[in-house]
Amino acid sequence: MTNHSFISLTTAAKRTSLSRSTLRNYSKQGKFPPLIAITEKRLGFLLADVEQWIQERIAAGEAK
């Protein structure tokens, strides 16, 4: 069974050191994982997607 945990926009911002508005814009532009409607009023990201994005940034930085 796969664990699909959600994290909030605020938590994603803390984990990436990016602002909430930057994450929203990046998500809309396809530069960050998509926001998912958890409920009618609550949006979030899949934790695994955010962690993968972070690892990709680390790898890109190490390649330079």
Secondary structure, 3 states (H helix, E strand, C coil): CCCCCEEEHHHHHHHHCCCHHHHHHHHHHCCCCCCEECCCCCEEEEHHHHHHHHHHHHHHHHHC
